[in-house]
Amino acid sequence: MVLYSDLLINILSAFLILVIGLIIAQIASNILRRFLRGTELNKTLDEQLKIKLNLENYLSLILKYLIYLITIILILNKLNVPTKILQVILIIFAILVLIFIIFAFKDWLPNLISGFYIIRTEKVKKGDIIKIKDIKGKVIEVNLLETKIETNNNEFIFIPNSNITQFELIKEKNNGKSLRTNRN
């Protein structure tokens, strides 16, 4: 009789863990989605980076399924089912996500930081004539990741903002004189 009561307690505990896990996953997902919507992440991605990606929903779904996976591991653990394989899969998944994030933001993050610097300090503005390396042209647009210039040949060139802050930049003033800025 004691064996059945322990089994019943474990089954009821597992069911309670399942219900609580489902509720926490839904609430956490909704909170994250509302927070990201409040920061206007999708709008910023669309306007500044020209990326149409519903990142708010993707990130909230990833969080929800991660909580589901943790809930399943807890339930199986409560029912005395070996969970080592699921724990290893969870760790491998977390490592792969971390590696993906590092590679995805390897070039993007320096350009973003440089973009904030350029826009905030107004070192390069729309209408400026600049020369960086062997490229000379009129600045058409400065956004968070790149600067668009038009050359004398009517070619449009996109220069990553990290290049503007990293290499020597020559900026012509209105009177035709040059202002040399060395970023090294």
ZICORUR-V545569 format. One record per backbone hydrogen bond with DSSP energy under -0.5 kcal/mol. NH is the residue of the N-H (numbers start at 1). CO is the residue of the C=O. Records with the same first field share a line. If there is no record, write none. Layout:
# ZICORUR-V545569
NH->CO + CO
This chain:
# ZICORUR-V545569
5->1
6->2
7->3
8->4
9->5
10->6
11->7
12->8
13->9
14->10
15->11
16->12
17->13
18->14
19->15
20->16
21->17
22->18
23->19
24->20
25->21
26->22
27->23
28->24
29->25
30->26
31->27
32->28
33->29
34->30
35->31
36->32
37->33
38->34
39->35
40->37
41->36
44->40
45->41
46->42
47->43
48->44
49->44 + 45
50->46
51->45
52->50
53->51
55->53
58->54
59->55
60->56
61->57
62->58
63->59
64->60
65->61
66->62
67->63
68->64
69->65
70->66
71->67
72->68
73->69
74->70
75->71
76->72
77->73
78->74
79->75
80->77
81->76
87->83
88->84
89->85
90->86
91->87
92->88
93->89
94->90
95->91
96->92
97->93
98->94
99->95
100->96
101->97
102->98
103->99
104->100
105->101
106->103
109->105
111->107
112->108
113->109
114->110
115->111 + 144
116->112
117->113
118->114
119->115
120->116
121->117
122->118
123->118
124->118
127->139
128->125
129->172
130->128 + 137
131->170
132->135
133->168
135->132
136->134
137->130
138->150
139->128
140->148
141->148
143->146
147->159
148->141
149->147 + 157
150->138
151->155
154->151
157->149 + 155
159->147 + 157
160->158
161->145
163->160
164->160
165->161
166->162
167->163
169->181
170->131
171->169 + 179
172->129 + 170
173->177
176->173
179->171
180->178
181->169
183->181
